[in-house]
Amino acid sequence: IKLLVKQDDDLDVPAYDDIFRDEEDEEEDSENESDGSEPAEKRRRFEEDVIERTMKRRQRREWEARRREILFDYEQYEYHGTSSAMVMFDLAWIMSKDLNDMLWWAIVGLTDQWVQDKITQMKYVTDIGILQRHVSRHNHRNEDEENSLSIDCMRIAFEYDLRLALYQHWSLYESLCNTSYTSASLKLWSVQGQKKLREFLADMGLPLKQVKQKFNSMDMSLKENLREMIEESANKFGMKDLRVQTFSIHFGFKNKFSASDIVYATASLMENIEKEGPETTNFIKALDSLSRGNLDKLHQGLDLAKKQLRAIQQTVASCICTNLVISQGPFLYCSLMEGTPDVKLFSKPVSLCLLSKYLLKSFVCSTKNKRCKLLPLIMAAPMDVEQGTVIMVGIPPETESSDKKNFFGRAFEKAADSTNSRTLHNHFDMSIIELKTEDRSKFLDALISLLS
């Protein structure tokens, strides 16, 4: 097995000699010693041999103790390095086999990490800079060449865009309401928050009639300076990070998508709860949507993504307004009950993770308890009613200095072992587990005592 990793990734992998130790050769039996040796000589050798073996055993115990400590420190946290899509593109580039399509898939891989909050802002900006150089290399054309491009060509461009989900394929109003950053900042689940949103739109001079219709149908005079207008007003309302570095792709002269559009669409197709054949159907559809020849699949994914974002926003509002987020001491806990609207959607890992991060961000913005602002969140949702299982996810604290390291993977394992809870670690992220419903109570009790 060979693992491809970036050399500059700070993975803190332990040294080989600290973890593995070659078996020592068996010591020679005392029977092999010369029979002609004097008794005093034999005794001296025996004493030296005993001392040497004792020292070796002590060194072995010290090495094993140090090994356990190193492994615990290394395995204690789970975090994400460079996107595998970027690593594969780098490999293709080194072999001089990189294509514009591969570059776009690398961009989508990085954007997926950012959308799902798996990497720090610094890591995202650094990787964006690396990809920007490749984008310039692959998409640099002079005017004569540009005029001769075919109508189905593909062009990638770097740009500063708004941190609003799917706004170019939705209405600006819907996007503002269903983007976690703006919704949490304005507290849109409350009457006061809705009033603040109208004030925000009024400050920009945007009529409600315009922002509630499809973005493509808005007046051109408003769309020309829209980004600058939104950024200026956002700063007044405390949303200083509404502008983000990203990439967009143009298919011919008509179709334009941002990298985050593709991420939302692909994830929604992967976790589509409407069964349309074998279990692999969703994966094949998501894979097809990444091809520029299957724009109908991509548009289907965008429609599903809008439904998903609406469901997340409504569930967050419900959880905040009904005080479903409770403090369990070392962490916050929220459980969705069977019968909750759209609960089936949240039996899928990516949807549940997006909901959990959106909910934690909103809770931190709404609570006045300073201690609760620094706590992580565990969220549970029904997974399979017939089998009596729930899916549970652990989210690290929502702080500006967060390094995105998640300790819940190891904590879940230890809590399950100590209580003999029936769990299934069946996901890439160890912080997502499946658990028998009747074991949930003792599992949570073990987690509380473990993390206290």
Buried (B, 14 or more C-beta within 10 A) or exposed (E): EEEEEBEEEEEEEBEEEBEEEEEEEEEEEEEEBEEEEEEEEBEEEEEEBEEEEEEEEEEEEEEEEEBEEBEEEBEEBBBBBBBEBBBBBBEBBEEEEBEBBBBBBBBBBBBBBBBBBBBBBEBBEEBBEBBBEBBEEBBEEEEEEEEEEEEEBBBBEBEEBBBBBBBBBBBBBBBBBBBBBBBBBBBBBBEEBBEBBEEBBEBBEBEEEBBEBEBEEBEEEBBEEBBEBBBEBBEEBEBEEBBBBBBBBBBBEEBBBBBBBBBBBBBBBBBBBEEEEEEEEBEEBBBBBBEBEBBEBBBBBBEBBBEBBBBBBBBBBBBBEEEBBEEBEBBBBBBBEEEBEBBBBBBBBBBBBBBBBBBBBBBBBBBEEEEBBEBBBBBBBBBEEEEBBBBBBBBBBBEEEEEBEBBBBBBBBBBBEBBEBBBEBEBEBBBBBBBBBEBBEBBBBBBBEBBE
